[in-house]
Amino acid sequence: MAVASTSPLSAKPATAPSPPAPGSGLLALGVRRAPATAAWRRLRVEAIRTQRTEVPVEESAPARDAAAAAPLDGNGAGADGSVVPSSDDSWVVKLEQSFNIFATDSVIMVLKGVYGDRYYARFFALETIARVPYFAFISVLHLYATFGWWRRADYIKVHFAQSWNEFHHLLIMEELGGDSLWFDCFLARFMAFFYYFMTVAMYMLSPRMAYHFSECVERHAYSTYDEFLKLHEEELKRLPAPEAALNYYMNEDLYLFDEFQASRTPGSRRPKIDNLYDVFVNIREDEAEHCKTMKTCQTHGNLRSPHSTPNCLEDDTECVIPENDCEGVVVYKV
């Protein structure tokens, strides 16, 4: 757990000024592993880091590389990074997006009012909420598959990878002390509980609307982490990376890490983790990738797993799988 300090990065507000812990900067991270295990883990991370610097990163395919390079604040985003309704869509789409933006802004106001500058507690709440939609999507998709209404495995596969990514963000915030106060945990989980059922209902009514809502949430997460990095860059660079971040980003098996980034070719992004600043940079970039994937999902049938076989042609009977689609009560606009 995090040690309280006078730094705004502390999970708990300090009652009195306290000196920094020796050798740990302004924030001390709790060690949850045995010394021998932690040392072995560090050596393993160093070996992976060295290997990544020696092996060139796989080149991205032109189409996906262009999508990955697209700025996050384009295509329907305001100057402050917020989402604005599209100007060239039908009134149904505008109504859906207006509701989503209003709901997202309302939640943002609550989070800012409750957490203020307690960043780790706020991030804990944000990550608790952000992972809910992907579980909700999978729940509905499993229901559709059970009744034979839907059969497209790429959606379940990508949404699970997104949930797995957000889960590790949550582990990082817990290790930083974001869940130190009982009230913070209660509020975050209370909102997540109702958000789940709201997302299920929204997804069954209009998948397009549900995906746009998640895009709004992910865009806010990106802006929040970006602002945090700009305000505390120097301080974060002096702090060590949590074990949860090393376990996730510096792992030999990054299949699921590649899977949730639908706009990228697998292997085209490999994180660098030297300090806490690098951790938050990678979390911010993860949120940008979630945002792009959610935007892709708003066009019906447009999502494909990054690991899908590239040579699978439509006229190849070995690659064709019969599919049924359930588009919801309000269908997609193609």
C-alpha positions as CSV (number, residue, x, y, z in Angstrom):
1,M,0.0,0.0,0.0
2,A,1.1,3.5,-0.5
3,V,2.6,5.6,2.3
4,A,0.9,8.9,2.9
5,S,3.0,12.0,2.1
6,T,2.6,15.7,1.3
7,S,2.7,14.8,-2.4
8,P,-0.6,15.1,-4.4
9,L,0.2,11.6,-5.6
10,S,-0.6,10.1,-2.3
11,A,-3.6,7.9,-2.0
12,K,-4.5,9.3,1.4
13,P,-4.4,12.9,2.5
14,A,-1.6,13.4,5.0
15,T,-2.5,14.9,8.4
16,A,1.0,16.3,8.8
17,P,4.1,16.7,6.6
18,S,6.3,13.7,6.5
19,P,9.7,13.3,4.9
20,P,10.1,11.1,1.9
21,A,10.9,7.5,2.5
22,P,14.6,6.8,1.9
23,G,15.4,5.7,-1.6
24,S,11.7,5.8,-2.7
25,G,11.0,9.4,-3.7
26,L,7.8,10.9,-2.4
27,L,5.8,7.7,-2.6
28,A,6.8,4.3,-1.2
29,L,5.3,1.3,-3.0
30,G,4.4,-1.7,-0.9
31,V,6.4,-4.9,-1.6
32,R,4.1,-7.9,-1.8
33,R,6.7,-10.4,-2.9
34,A,9.4,-12.2,-1.1
35,P,12.8,-10.6,-1.6
36,A,14.1,-13.5,-3.6
37,T,11.1,-13.6,-5.8
38,A,11.2,-9.9,-6.4
39,A,14.9,-10.0,-7.3
40,W,14.2,-12.9,-9.7
41,R,11.4,-10.9,-11.3
42,R,13.6,-7.8,-11.7
43,L,16.3,-9.9,-13.5
44,R,13.6,-11.4,-15.8
45,V,12.3,-7.9,-16.6
46,E,15.8,-6.7,-17.4
47,A,16.3,-9.6,-19.8
48,I,13.0,-8.9,-21.6
49,R,13.9,-5.2,-21.8
50,T,17.3,-6.0,-23.3
51,Q,15.7,-8.4,-25.8
52,R,13.2,-5.8,-26.9
53,T,16.0,-3.2,-27.5
54,E,17.9,-5.8,-29.6
55,V,15.0,-7.1,-31.7
56,P,13.4,-4.5,-34.0
57,V,9.7,-4.0,-33.6
58,E,7.5,-5.7,-36.2
59,E,6.4,-3.2,-38.9
60,S,2.7,-2.4,-39.0
61,A,0.5,-3.1,-42.0
62,P,-0.2,0.2,-43.9
63,A,-3.9,0.3,-43.2
64,R,-3.7,-0.5,-39.5
65,D,-0.6,1.8,-39.1
66,A,-2.5,4.7,-40.5
67,A,-5.4,4.0,-38.1
68,A,-3.0,3.7,-35.1
69,A,-1.3,7.0,-36.0
70,A,-4.6,8.9,-36.2
71,P,-4.8,11.6,-33.5
72,L,-7.2,10.8,-30.7
73,D,-8.7,14.3,-30.6
74,G,-10.0,14.1,-34.2
75,N,-13.3,12.8,-35.6
76,G,-15.9,14.1,-33.3
77,A,-13.8,15.4,-30.4
78,G,-13.8,18.9,-29.0
79,A,-10.7,21.0,-28.3
80,D,-10.6,19.8,-24.7
81,G,-10.6,16.1,-25.7
82,S,-14.3,15.7,-25.0
83,V,-16.7,14.0,-27.4
84,V,-19.2,16.1,-29.4
85,P,-22.1,14.7,-31.4
86,S,-21.5,14.0,-35.0
87,S,-22.8,16.5,-37.5
88,D,-23.5,14.2,-40.4
89,D,-25.5,11.4,-38.8
90,S,-29.2,10.8,-38.4
91,W,-31.3,12.3,-35.5
92,V,-31.3,8.9,-33.8
93,V,-27.5,8.8,-33.7
94,K,-27.3,12.4,-32.5
95,L,-29.8,11.6,-29.7
96,E,-27.8,8.6,-28.6
97,Q,-24.6,10.5,-28.6
98,S,-26.1,13.5,-26.8
99,F,-27.4,11.3,-24.0
100,N,-24.0,9.5,-23.7
101,I,-22.1,12.8,-23.5
102,F,-24.5,14.1,-20.8
103,A,-24.2,10.9,-18.8
104,T,-20.4,10.9,-19.1
105,D,-20.1,14.5,-18.1
106,S,-22.3,13.9,-15.0
107,V,-20.2,11.1,-13.8
108,I,-17.0,13.1,-14.4
109,M,-18.4,15.9,-12.2
110,V,-19.1,13.4,-9.4
111,L,-15.6,11.9,-9.6
112,K,-14.0,15.3,-9.6
113,G,-16.1,16.5,-6.7
114,V,-15.5,13.5,-4.6
115,Y,-11.8,12.7,-5.3
116,G,-10.4,16.2,-6.1
117,D,-6.6,15.8,-6.3
118,R,-6.5,12.3,-4.8
119,Y,-5.4,11.0,-8.1
120,Y,-4.8,7.3,-7.2
121,A,-8.2,7.0,-5.6
122,R,-9.8,8.7,-8.6
123,F,-7.9,6.4,-11.0
124,F,-9.0,3.4,-8.9
125,A,-12.7,4.4,-9.4
126,L,-12.2,5.2,-13.0
127,E,-10.6,1.8,-13.8
128,T,-13.3,0.0,-11.7
129,I,-15.9,1.6,-13.9
130,A,-14.0,1.4,-17.2
131,R,-13.7,-2.4,-17.2
132,V,-17.5,-2.9,-16.7
133,P,-18.7,-2.4,-20.3
134,Y,-16.5,-5.1,-21.8
135,F,-17.9,-7.7,-19.3
136,A,-21.4,-6.4,-20.1
137,F,-20.8,-6.8,-23.9
138,I,-19.5,-10.3,-23.4
139,S,-22.5,-11.2,-21.2
140,V,-25.0,-10.1,-23.9
141,L,-23.0,-11.7,-26.7
142,H,-22.9,-15.1,-24.9
143,L,-26.7,-14.8,-24.4
144,Y,-27.1,-14.1,-28.2
145,A,-24.9,-17.1,-29.0
146,T,-26.8,-19.3,-26.7
147,F,-30.0,-18.6,-28.6
148,G,-28.3,-18.9,-31.9
149,W,-28.8,-15.2,-32.8
150,W,-25.1,-14.3,-33.1
151,R,-21.9,-16.0,-34.0
152,R,-18.8,-13.8,-34.5
153,A,-16.0,-14.8,-32.1
154,D,-13.8,-11.8,-32.8
155,Y,-16.1,-9.5,-30.7
156,I,-15.9,-11.7,-27.6
157,K,-12.2,-12.2,-28.1
158,V,-11.4,-8.5,-28.4
159,H,-13.7,-7.5,-25.6
160,F,-12.1,-10.0,-23.3
161,A,-8.7,-8.7,-24.1
162,Q,-10.0,-5.2,-23.3
163,S,-11.3,-6.3,-20.0
164,W,-8.0,-8.0,-19.2
165,N,-6.1,-4.8,-20.0
166,E,-8.4,-2.7,-17.7
167,F,-8.1,-5.3,-15.0
168,H,-4.3,-4.8,-14.9
169,H,-4.8,-1.0,-14.8
170,L,-7.0,-1.7,-11.7
171,L,-4.3,-3.9,-10.1
172,I,-1.7,-1.1,-10.6
173,M,-4.0,1.5,-8.9
174,E,-4.6,-0.9,-6.0
175,E,-0.8,-1.4,-5.6
176,L,-0.4,2.4,-5.5
177,G,-3.0,2.7,-2.7
178,G,-6.0,3.9,-4.6
179,D,-8.3,1.5,-2.7
180,S,-7.0,2.6,0.8
181,L,-10.2,4.1,1.9
182,W,-13.4,2.0,2.4
183,F,-15.6,4.8,1.1
184,D,-13.6,5.0,-2.2
185,C,-14.0,1.3,-2.8
186,F,-17.8,1.4,-2.0
187,L,-18.5,4.4,-4.3
188,A,-16.5,2.9,-7.2
189,R,-18.1,-0.5,-6.9
190,F,-21.6,0.9,-6.3
191,M,-21.4,2.9,-9.6
192,A,-19.9,-0.1,-11.4
193,F,-22.8,-2.3,-10.2
194,F,-25.5,-0.1,-11.8
195,Y,-23.3,0.7,-14.8
196,Y,-23.2,-2.9,-15.7
197,F,-27.0,-3.3,-15.9
198,M,-27.3,0.0,-17.7
199,T,-24.7,-1.1,-20.3
200,V,-26.4,-4.5,-20.8
201,A,-29.8,-2.8,-21.5
202,M,-28.2,-0.2,-23.7
203,Y,-26.2,-2.9,-25.6
204,M,-29.4,-5.0,-26.3
205,L,-31.2,-1.9,-27.4
206,S,-28.5,-0.4,-29.6
207,P,-24.9,-1.8,-29.7
208,R,-23.8,1.4,-31.5
209,M,-25.0,3.5,-28.6
210,A,-23.3,1.3,-26.0
211,Y,-20.0,1.4,-27.9
212,H,-20.2,5.2,-28.2
213,F,-20.8,5.5,-24.5
214,S,-17.6,3.4,-23.9
215,E,-15.7,5.6,-26.3
216,C,-16.8,8.7,-24.2
217,V,-15.5,7.0,-21.0
218,E,-12.2,5.9,-22.6
219,R,-11.7,9.4,-24.1
220,H,-12.2,10.9,-20.7
221,A,-9.7,8.4,-19.2
222,Y,-7.1,9.4,-21.8
223,S,-7.5,13.1,-21.1
224,T,-7.3,12.5,-17.3
225,Y,-4.1,10.5,-17.5
226,D,-2.6,13.0,-20.0
227,E,-3.3,15.9,-17.7
228,F,-1.9,14.0,-14.8
229,L,1.3,13.2,-16.7
230,K,1.8,16.9,-17.6
231,L,1.3,18.0,-14.0
232,H,3.6,15.5,-12.3
233,E,6.1,14.4,-14.9
234,E,9.3,15.0,-12.9
235,E,7.9,13.5,-9.7
236,L,6.7,10.4,-11.5
237,K,10.1,9.8,-13.1
238,R,11.7,9.5,-9.7
239,L,9.3,6.8,-8.5
240,P,9.6,3.0,-9.2
241,A,7.2,1.0,-11.3
242,P,4.7,-1.2,-9.4
243,E,5.1,-4.9,-9.7
244,A,1.7,-5.2,-11.3
245,A,2.8,-3.0,-14.1
246,L,6.0,-5.0,-14.7
247,N,4.1,-8.3,-14.6
248,Y,1.7,-7.1,-17.3
249,Y,3.7,-4.9,-19.6
250,M,7.1,-6.7,-19.3
251,N,5.7,-10.2,-19.9
252,E,6.9,-12.6,-22.6
253,D,3.4,-13.4,-23.6
254,L,1.7,-10.2,-24.9
255,Y,-1.0,-11.9,-27.0
256,L,-3.9,-10.4,-25.1
257,F,-2.1,-7.0,-25.0
258,D,-2.0,-7.0,-28.8
259,E,-5.5,-8.3,-29.1
260,F,-7.4,-5.3,-27.7
261,Q,-5.6,-2.9,-30.1
262,A,-7.7,-3.5,-33.1
263,S,-6.1,-0.7,-35.1
264,R,-2.6,-2.1,-34.8
265,T,-0.7,-5.1,-36.2
266,P,0.3,-7.5,-33.4
267,G,3.8,-6.7,-32.1
268,S,3.9,-3.2,-33.4
269,R,3.7,-1.7,-29.8
270,R,6.0,-2.9,-27.0
271,P,5.9,-0.9,-23.8
272,K,9.0,0.5,-22.0
273,I,8.9,0.5,-18.2
274,D,11.7,2.2,-16.3
275,N,9.7,4.2,-13.8
276,L,6.2,5.2,-12.7
277,Y,6.0,7.9,-15.4
278,D,6.4,5.2,-18.1
279,V,3.6,3.2,-16.4
280,F,1.2,6.0,-16.7
281,V,2.3,6.8,-20.3
282,N,1.4,3.2,-21.2
283,I,-1.9,3.3,-19.4
284,R,-2.7,6.6,-21.2
285,E,-1.9,5.0,-24.6
286,D,-3.9,1.9,-23.7
287,E,-6.9,4.2,-23.2
288,A,-6.3,5.7,-26.6
289,E,-6.3,2.3,-28.2
290,H,-9.6,1.4,-26.4
291,C,-11.1,4.6,-27.7
292,K,-10.1,3.7,-31.3
293,T,-11.5,0.1,-30.9
294,M,-14.8,1.4,-29.6
295,K,-15.1,3.8,-32.5
296,T,-14.5,0.9,-34.9
297,C,-17.2,-1.2,-33.2
298,Q,-19.8,1.5,-33.9
299,T,-19.9,0.3,-37.6
300,H,-21.7,-3.0,-37.6
301,G,-19.4,-5.9,-38.5
302,N,-16.3,-3.7,-38.7
303,L,-14.4,-5.2,-35.8
304,R,-11.7,-7.9,-36.5
305,S,-9.3,-9.5,-34.2
306,P,-5.7,-8.3,-34.8
307,H,-4.7,-11.9,-34.9
308,S,-7.2,-12.9,-37.6
309,T,-5.6,-14.9,-40.4
310,P,-4.7,-12.2,-43.0
311,N,-4.9,-14.7,-45.9
312,C,-8.4,-15.9,-45.2
313,L,-10.3,-15.0,-48.3
314,E,-14.1,-14.9,-48.6
315,D,-14.2,-17.5,-51.3
316,D,-12.2,-19.9,-49.2
317,T,-14.6,-22.4,-47.8
318,E,-12.2,-23.5,-45.1
319,C,-12.2,-20.0,-43.7
320,V,-15.9,-19.2,-43.9
321,I,-17.9,-19.7,-40.8
322,P,-21.7,-19.3,-40.9
323,E,-22.7,-16.3,-38.8
324,N,-25.9,-14.9,-37.5
325,D,-26.1,-11.3,-36.4
326,C,-28.2,-9.7,-33.7
327,E,-28.0,-5.9,-34.2
328,G,-30.3,-4.9,-31.3
329,V,-33.6,-3.1,-31.5
330,V,-31.9,0.0,-33.0
331,V,-29.8,-1.3,-35.8
332,Y,-26.4,0.0,-36.9
333,K,-26.0,2.7,-39.5
334,V,-23.7,1.1,-42.2
